[in-house]
Amino acid sequence: MSEPSGTPAPAPADDFPHGAGNPARGALRAAGYTRLAQLTEVTAAEVLALHGVGPKAIGVLRGALAAEGLAFAGE
């Protein structure tokens, strides 16, 4: 039986669902968002305006927010 390496796994760059797609997740990180809860401070239209974020990503993010009892600003 081998011993664990003792090296902690790196923290994820964000907690956005992978279903949102890498371009959308990258666009959100580039805009300064790293946590799903931060999206409650902006509207879906503001997120949709980011290059790399499309309607599919908005739907996935909206679903992930709803699963946590959250929503985009104004919803």
N, CA, C and O atoms as a Tinker XYZ file with bonds, in Angstrom:
   300  protein
     1  N      0.848000   -1.173000    0.000000    73     2
     2  CA     0.000000    0.000000    0.000000    64     1     3
     3  C      0.892000    1.234000    0.000000    63     2     4     5
     4  O      1.776000    1.354000    0.848000    81     3
     5  N      0.678000    2.132000   -0.919000    73     3     6
     6  CA     1.538000    3.307000   -1.016000    64     5     7
     7  C      0.997000    4.444000   -0.158000    63     6     8     9
     8  O     -0.202000    4.549000    0.100000    81     7
     9  N      1.916000    5.277000    0.267000    73     7    10
    10  CA     1.562000    6.448000    1.071000    64     9    11
    11  C      1.096000    7.573000    0.157000    63    10    12    13
    12  O      1.589000    7.687000   -0.965000    81    11
    13  N      0.153000    8.413000    0.608000    73    11    14
    14  CA    -0.230000    9.582000   -0.194000    64    13    15
    15  C      0.971000   10.503000   -0.344000    63    14    16    17
    16  O      1.823000   10.569000    0.542000    81    15
    17  N      1.039000   11.200000   -1.441000    73    15    18
    18  CA     2.194000   12.048000   -1.722000    64    17    19
    19  C      2.285000   13.237000   -0.770000    63    18    20    21
    20  O      3.361000   13.809000   -0.602000    81    19
    21  N      1.178000   13.613000   -0.151000    73    19    22
    22  CA     1.188000   14.757000    0.747000    64    21    23
    23  C      1.032000   16.077000    0.023000    63    22    24    25
    24  O      0.935000   17.128000    0.657000    81    23
    25  N      1.008000   16.034000   -1.289000    73    23    26
    26  CA     0.833000   17.246000   -2.071000    64    25    27
    27  C     -0.657000   17.480000   -2.280000    63    26    28    29
    28  O     -1.335000   16.651000   -2.887000    81    27
    29  N     -1.170000   18.598000   -1.785000    73    27    30
    30  CA    -2.603000   18.851000   -1.978000    64    29    31
    31  C     -2.913000   19.111000   -3.451000    63    30    32    33
    32  O     -2.091000   19.650000   -4.192000    81    31
    33  N     -4.094000   18.723000   -3.845000    73    31    34
    34  CA    -4.524000   18.988000   -5.212000    64    33    35
    35  C     -4.686000   20.495000   -5.386000    63    34    36    37
    36  O     -5.130000   21.188000   -4.471000    81    35
    37  N     -4.323000   20.997000   -6.564000    73    35    38
    38  CA    -4.487000   22.441000   -6.769000    64    37    39
    39  C     -5.962000   22.832000   -6.710000    63    38    40    41
    40  O     -6.836000   22.080000   -7.142000    81    39
    41  N     -6.220000   24.013000   -6.171000    73    39    42
    42  CA    -7.599000   24.510000   -6.093000    64    41    43
    43  C     -8.089000   24.818000   -7.507000    63    42    44    45
    44  O     -7.325000   25.320000   -8.331000    81    43
    45  N     -9.349000   24.522000   -7.790000    73    43    46
    46  CA    -9.866000   24.845000   -9.119000    64    45    47
    47  C     -9.847000   26.358000   -9.347000    63    46    48    49
    48  O     -9.977000   27.148000   -8.412000    81    47
    49  N     -9.680000   26.736000  -10.616000    73    47    50
    50  CA    -9.630000   28.157000  -10.954000    64    49    51
    51  C    -10.977000   28.830000  -10.756000    63    50    52    53
    52  O    -11.047000   30.045000  -10.569000    81    51
    53  N    -12.052000   28.042000  -10.796000    73    51    54
    54  CA   -13.401000   28.581000  -10.624000    64    53    55
    55  C    -14.322000   27.455000  -10.179000    63    54    56    57
    56  O    -13.920000   26.291000  -10.147000    81    55
    57  N    -15.557000   27.802000   -9.837000    73    55    58
    58  CA   -16.524000   26.757000   -9.480000    64    57    59
    59  C    -17.707000   26.749000  -10.455000    63    58    60    61
    60  O    -18.809000   26.329000  -10.100000    81    59
    61  N    -17.471000   27.212000  -11.671000    73    59    62
    62  CA   -18.515000   27.211000  -12.691000    64    61    63
    63  C    -18.698000   25.800000  -13.233000    63    62    64    65
    64  O    -17.728000   25.045000  -13.308000    81    63
    65  N    -19.915000   25.427000  -13.611000    73    63    66
    66  CA   -20.138000   24.090000  -14.152000    64    65    67
    67  C    -19.405000   23.916000  -15.485000    63    66    68    69
    68  O    -19.359000   24.831000  -16.307000    81    67
    69  N    -18.838000   22.731000  -15.680000    73    67    70
    70  CA   -18.103000   22.457000  -16.917000    64    69    71
    71  C    -19.016000   22.511000  -18.140000    63    70    72    73
    72  O    -18.550000   22.763000  -19.251000    81    71
    73  N    -20.292000   22.279000  -17.944000    73    71    74
    74  CA   -21.249000   22.334000  -19.047000    64    73    75
    75  C    -21.364000   23.714000  -19.685000    63    74    76    77
    76  O    -21.881000   23.851000  -20.794000    81    75
    77  N    -20.883000   24.729000  -18.982000    73    75    78
    78  CA   -20.916000   26.089000  -19.536000    64    77    79
    79  C    -19.911000   26.247000  -20.668000    63    78    80    81
    80  O    -20.022000   27.169000  -21.476000    81    79
    81  N    -18.934000   25.353000  -20.729000    73    79    82
    82  CA   -17.937000   25.396000  -21.795000    64    81    83
    83  C    -16.700000   26.188000  -21.393000    63    82    84    85
    84  O    -16.773000   27.155000  -20.634000    81    83
    85  N    -15.567000   25.750000  -21.925000    73    83    86
    86  CA   -14.309000   26.412000  -21.599000    64    85    87
    87  C    -14.239000   27.870000  -22.047000    63    86    88    89
    88  O    -13.726000   28.700000  -21.296000    81    87
    89  N    -14.734000   28.220000  -23.244000    73    87    90
    90  CA   -14.678000   29.637000  -23.631000    64    89    91
    91  C    -15.451000   30.537000  -22.665000    63    90    92    93
    92  O    -14.985000   31.622000  -22.316000    81    91
    93  N    -16.618000   30.089000  -22.238000    73    91    94
    94  CA   -17.431000   30.886000  -21.309000    64    93    95
    95  C    -16.753000   30.977000  -19.947000    63    94    96    97
    96  O    -16.706000   32.047000  -19.341000    81    95
    97  N    -16.230000   29.855000  -19.472000    73    95    98
    98  CA   -15.559000   29.865000  -18.169000    64    97    99
    99  C    -14.332000   30.764000  -18.210000    63    98   100   101
   100  O    -14.053000   31.488000  -17.254000    81    99
   101  N    -13.601000   30.716000  -19.316000    73    99   102
   102  CA   -12.434000   31.588000  -19.469000    64   101   103
   103  C    -12.825000   33.051000  -19.523000    63   102   104   105
   104  O    -12.143000   33.902000  -18.952000    81   103
   105  N    -13.928000   33.349000  -20.214000    73   103   106
   106  CA   -14.404000   34.732000  -20.308000    64   105   107
   107  C    -14.814000   35.257000  -18.935000    63   106   108   109
   108  O    -14.540000   36.407000  -18.593000    81   107
   109  N    -15.471000   34.408000  -18.158000    73   107   110
   110  CA   -15.879000   34.813000  -16.811000    64   109   111
   111  C    -14.657000   35.082000  -15.932000    63   110   112   113
   112  O    -14.612000   36.078000  -15.210000    81   111
   113  N    -13.671000   34.194000  -15.999000    73   111   114
   114  CA   -12.446000   34.407000  -15.211000    64   113   115
   115  C    -11.737000   35.685000  -15.648000    63   114   116   117
   116  O    -11.263000   36.452000  -14.810000    81   115
   117  N    -11.663000   35.918000  -16.971000    73   115   118
   118  CA   -11.000000   37.126000  -17.487000    64   117   119
   119  C    -11.716000   38.393000  -17.016000    63   118   120   121
   120  O    -11.092000   39.441000  -16.850000    81   119
   121  N    -13.030000   38.287000  -16.801000    73   119   122
   122  CA   -13.807000   39.433000  -16.323000    64   121   123
   123  C    -13.740000   39.570000  -14.800000    63   122   124   125
   124  O    -14.333000   40.486000  -14.231000    81   123
   125  N    -13.018000   38.660000  -14.142000    73   123   126
   126  CA   -12.839000   38.764000  -12.693000    64   125   127
   127  C    -13.766000   37.900000  -11.858000    63   126   128   129
   128  O    -13.773000   38.008000  -10.632000    81   127
   129  N    -14.547000   37.046000  -12.500000    73   127   130
   130  CA   -15.470000   36.176000  -11.770000    64   129   131
   131  C    -14.833000   34.797000  -11.601000    63   130   132   133
   132  O    -14.363000   34.203000  -12.571000    81   131
   133  N    -14.820000   34.298000  -10.383000    73   131   134
   134  CA   -14.287000   32.966000  -10.134000    64   133   135
   135  C    -15.258000   32.089000   -9.361000    63   134   136   137
   136  O    -15.030000   30.886000   -9.229000    81   135
   137  N    -16.319000   32.661000   -8.857000    73   135   138
   138  CA   -17.297000   31.909000   -8.068000    64   137   139
   139  C    -18.701000   32.145000   -8.608000    63   138   140   141
   140  O    -19.063000   33.261000   -8.978000    81   139
   141  N    -19.470000   31.086000   -8.643000    73   139   142
   142  CA   -20.840000   31.144000   -9.134000    64   141   143
   143  C    -21.640000   32.210000   -8.395000    63   142   144   145
   144  O    -22.424000   32.931000   -9.012000    81   143
   145  N    -21.455000   32.317000   -7.093000    73   143   146
   146  CA   -22.207000   33.284000   -6.290000    64   145   147
   147  C    -21.962000   34.724000   -6.738000    63   146   148   149
   148  O    -22.819000   35.583000   -6.530000    81   147
   149  N    -20.808000   35.006000   -7.349000    73   147   150
   150  CA   -20.529000   36.365000   -7.821000    64   149   151
   151  C    -21.478000   36.776000   -8.948000    63   150   152   153
   152  O    -21.689000   37.967000   -9.179000    81   151
   153  N    -22.045000   35.799000   -9.645000    73   151   154
   154  CA   -22.922000   36.109000  -10.773000    64   153   155
   155  C    -24.273000   36.647000  -10.322000    63   154   156   157
   156  O    -25.062000   37.101000  -11.151000    81   155
   157  N    -24.550000   36.602000   -9.026000    73   155   158
   158  CA   -25.795000   37.182000   -8.520000    64   157   159
   159  C    -25.728000   38.708000   -8.540000    63   158   160   161
   160  O    -26.742000   39.381000   -8.353000    81   159
   161  N    -24.540000   39.247000   -8.765000    73   159   162
   162  CA   -24.335000   40.695000   -8.766000    64   161   163
   163  C    -24.439000   41.306000  -10.158000    63   162   164   165
   164  O    -24.382000   42.526000  -10.305000    81   163
   165  N    -24.592000   40.457000  -11.190000    73   163   166
   166  CA   -24.686000   40.937000  -12.566000    64   165   167
   167  C    -25.895000   40.298000  -13.247000    63   166   168   169
   168  O    -26.373000   39.244000  -12.830000    81   167
   169  N    -26.375000   40.950000  -14.294000    73   167   170
   170  CA   -27.510000   40.397000  -15.030000    64   169   171
   171  C    -27.024000   39.360000  -16.036000    63   170   172   173
   172  O    -25.850000   39.328000  -16.406000    81   171
   173  N    -27.940000   38.527000  -16.463000    73   171   174
   174  CA   -27.619000   37.546000  -17.497000    64   173   175
   175  C    -27.176000   38.261000  -18.770000    63   174   176   177
   176  O    -26.291000   37.776000  -19.475000    81   175
   177  N    -27.784000   39.411000  -19.069000    73   175   178
   178  CA   -27.418000   40.169000  -20.271000    64   177   179
   179  C    -25.973000   40.658000  -20.191000    63   178   180   181
   180  O    -25.267000   40.671000  -21.200000    81   179
   181  N    -25.530000   41.061000  -18.999000    73   179   182
   182  CA   -24.146000   41.509000  -18.837000    64   181   183
   183  C    -23.172000   40.356000  -19.055000    63   182   184   185
   184  O    -22.120000   40.534000  -19.669000    81   183
   185  N    -23.520000   39.188000  -18.557000    73   183   186
   186  CA   -22.659000   38.015000  -18.744000    64   185   187
   187  C    -22.678000   37.593000  -20.209000    63   186   188   189
   188  O    -21.638000   37.242000  -20.767000    81   187
   189  N    -23.840000   37.623000  -20.827000    73   187   190
   190  CA   -23.974000   37.257000  -22.232000    64   189   191
   191  C    -23.145000   38.175000  -23.133000    63   190   192   193
   192  O    -22.715000   37.759000  -24.209000    81   191
   193  N    -22.922000   39.400000  -22.711000    73   191   194
   194  CA   -22.143000   40.354000  -23.502000    64   193   195
   195  C    -20.645000   40.033000  -23.507000    63   194   196   197
   196  O    -19.901000   40.582000  -24.319000    81   195
   197  N    -20.197000   39.152000  -22.608000    73   195   198
   198  CA   -18.787000   38.781000  -22.579000    64   197   199
   199  C    -18.455000   37.918000  -23.790000    63   198   200   201
   200  O    -19.206000   37.004000  -24.129000    81   199
   201  N    -17.338000   38.204000  -24.436000    73   199   202
   202  CA   -16.915000   37.412000  -25.592000    64   201   203
   203  C    -16.604000   35.990000  -25.138000    63   202   204   205
   204  O    -15.756000   35.778000  -24.271000    81   203
   205  N    -17.289000   35.030000  -25.722000    73   203   206
   206  CA   -17.106000   33.632000  -25.352000    64   205   207
   207  C    -18.293000   33.051000  -24.603000    63   206   208   209
   208  O    -18.379000   31.838000  -24.410000    81   207
   209  N    -19.203000   33.908000  -24.183000    73   207   210
   210  CA   -20.397000   33.453000  -23.462000    64   209   211
   211  C    -21.593000   33.533000  -24.407000    63   210   212   213
   212  O    -21.898000   34.590000  -24.960000    81   211
   213  N    -22.261000   32.401000  -24.579000    73   211   214
   214  CA   -23.431000   32.353000  -25.448000    64   213   215
   215  C    -24.668000   31.932000  -24.678000    63   214   216   217
   216  O    -24.620000   31.724000  -23.466000    81   215
   217  N    -25.780000   31.810000  -25.395000    73   215   218
   218  CA   -27.040000   31.437000  -24.752000    64   217   219
   219  C    -26.990000   30.091000  -24.022000    63   218   220   221
   220  O    -27.613000   29.932000  -22.973000    81   219
   221  N    -26.249000   29.119000  -24.577000    73   219   222
   222  CA   -26.147000   27.818000  -23.907000    64   221   223
   223  C    -25.480000   27.980000  -22.544000    63   222   224   225
   224  O    -25.952000   27.429000  -21.549000    81   223
   225  N    -24.389000   28.731000  -22.499000    73   223   226
   226  CA   -23.685000   28.941000  -21.234000    64   225   227
   227  C    -24.579000   29.648000  -20.222000    63   226   228   229
   228  O    -24.563000   29.314000  -19.037000    81   227
   229  N    -25.354000   30.620000  -20.683000    73   227   230
   230  CA   -26.276000   31.331000  -19.783000    64   229   231
   231  C    -27.275000   30.344000  -19.181000    63   230   232   233
   232  O    -27.564000   30.400000  -17.986000    81   231
   233  N    -27.798000   29.449000  -20.001000    73   231   234
   234  CA   -28.741000   28.445000  -19.507000    64   233   235
   235  C    -28.118000   27.520000  -18.474000    63   234   236   237
   236  O    -28.734000   27.199000  -17.459000    81   235
   237  N    -26.886000   27.093000  -18.745000    73   235   238
   238  CA   -26.188000   26.213000  -17.804000    64   237   239
   239  C    -25.906000   26.952000  -16.499000    63   238   240   241
   240  O    -26.110000   26.409000  -15.413000    81   239
   241  N    -25.438000   28.186000  -16.610000    73   239   242
   242  CA   -25.151000   28.984000  -15.414000    64   241   243
   243  C    -26.429000   29.272000  -14.629000    63   242   244   245
   244  O    -26.434000   29.214000  -13.400000    81   243
   245  N    -27.510000   29.581000  -15.341000    73   243   246
   246  CA   -28.788000   29.850000  -14.677000    64   245   247
   247  C    -29.248000   28.610000  -13.897000    63   246   248   249
   248  O    -29.731000   28.723000  -12.770000    81   247
   249  N    -29.095000   27.445000  -14.498000    73   247   250
   250  CA   -29.464000   26.203000  -13.819000    64   249   251
   251  C    -28.606000   25.938000  -12.593000    63   250   252   253
   252  O    -29.111000   25.512000  -11.555000    81   251
   253  N    -27.296000   26.194000  -12.715000    73   251   254
   254  CA   -26.389000   25.996000  -11.581000    64   253   255
   255  C    -26.710000   26.975000  -10.456000    63   254   256   257
   256  O    -26.677000   26.610000   -9.281000    81   255
   257  N    -27.017000   28.207000  -10.815000    73   255   258
   258  CA   -27.414000   29.187000   -9.807000    64   257   259
   259  C    -28.691000   28.739000   -9.096000    63   258   260   261
   260  O    -28.775000   28.776000   -7.868000    81   259
   261  N    -29.674000   28.319000   -9.877000    73   259   262
   262  CA   -30.966000   27.891000   -9.307000    64   261   263
   263  C    -30.772000   26.705000   -8.357000    63   262   264   265
   264  O    -31.441000   26.621000   -7.327000    81   263
   265  N    -29.868000   25.798000   -8.697000    73   263   266
   266  CA   -29.609000   24.637000   -7.843000    64   265   267
   267  C    -29.066000   25.056000   -6.479000    63   266   268   269
   268  O    -29.198000   24.321000   -5.501000    81   267
   269  N    -28.459000   26.233000   -6.419000    73   267   270
   270  CA   -27.923000   26.761000   -5.162000    64   269   271
   271  C    -28.876000   27.767000   -4.516000    63   270   272   273
   272  O    -28.545000   28.390000   -3.507000    81   271
   273  N    -30.072000   27.920000   -5.115000    73   271   274
   274  CA   -31.035000   28.894000   -4.587000    64   273   275
   275  C    -30.672000   30.322000   -4.942000    63   274   276   277
   276  O    -31.092000   31.258000   -4.262000    81   275
   277  N    -29.887000   30.501000   -6.011000    73   275   278
   278  CA   -29.423000   31.814000   -6.436000    64   277   279
   279  C    -29.950000   32.140000   -7.818000    63   278   280   281
   280  O    -30.559000   31.291000   -8.470000    81   279
   281  N    -29.718000   33.372000   -8.274000    73   279   282
   282  CA   -30.134000   33.791000   -9.615000    64   281   283
   283  C    -29.282000   34.986000  -10.038000    63   282   284   285
   284  O    -28.678000   35.668000   -9.210000    81   283
   285  N    -29.250000   35.216000  -11.339000    73   283   286
   286  CA   -28.610000   36.427000  -11.837000    64   285   287
   287  C    -29.333000   37.639000  -11.243000    63   286   288   289
   288  O    -30.495000   37.538000  -10.849000    81   287
   289  N    -28.655000   38.768000  -11.180000    73   287   290
   290  CA   -29.269000   39.992000  -10.683000    64   289   291
   291  C    -30.527000   40.298000  -11.485000    63   290   292   293
   292  O    -30.531000   40.177000  -12.710000    81   291
   293  N    -31.578000   40.689000  -10.807000    73   291   294
   294  CA   -32.821000   41.067000  -11.464000    64   293   295
   295  C    -33.730000   39.920000  -11.826000    63   294   296   297
   296  O    -34.795000   40.146000  -12.401000    81   295
   297  N    -33.349000   38.691000  -11.510000    73   295   298
   298  CA   -34.194000   37.537000  -11.839000    64   297   299
   299  C    -34.874000   36.980000  -10.598000    63   298   300
   300  O    -35.623000   36.007000  -10.688000    81   299
